[in-house]
């Protein structure tokens, strides 16, 4: 079945079964490996992309649900001024450790800042709580989001980032 969608501003037609997850269309059919497979159940956030501006889990989104819509991936988020600020903050604060989850983290952070341009620590923790970082760079992620929002980065935050249990 031919599905038409716009990916990072470019109209694309993809031949795929209607129930094929958007994640696999991006990675396999369109050779866009930036969106990562994490858990396959929509729980970790590694596969986060934007569908008509909303952060969604691409591993749980059938391609049919994306038909006629606009998809933004990590490869295209930098074309958006908010996405570019987030990417620049990630680089400036050296957020990634292994980096595997970071595409999804950046996509979620960009969606947050579009909705809440000056988020509180609680806003950040609540919004980002569905994104798992196995390297636990949560404090740097929070600091980068704050920097991208034009707020003090506060890397040495004593708070418990993203609701994670204390060690």
GIBELPE-V671508 format. One line per field, one symbol per residue. psi: psi as a letter, one per 40 degrees, with the letter a starting at -180 (. if undefined). burial: I if it has 9 or more other C-alpha atoms within 8 Angstrom, else O. A space follows every 50 residues. Layout:
psi->???
burial->???
This chain:
psi->hhhhihhfehhihhhiidehiddddddddefgedhihcdeefddedehih hfehhihdeehiddeeheihhhiddedeehddddddddddddefdicded eddddddddddddddgdgiidddddddedehhhdeffdddddddddddef ihdfdfheighfeiii.
burial->OOIIIIIIOOOOOIOIOOOIIIIIIIIOOOOIOIIIIIOOOIOIIIIIII IOIOIIIIIIIIIOOIIOIIIIIIIIIIOOOIIIIIIIIIOOIOIOOOOO IIIIIIIIIIIIIOOOOIIOOOOIIOIIIOIIIOOOIIIIIIIIIIIIIO OOIOOOOOOOIIOOOOO
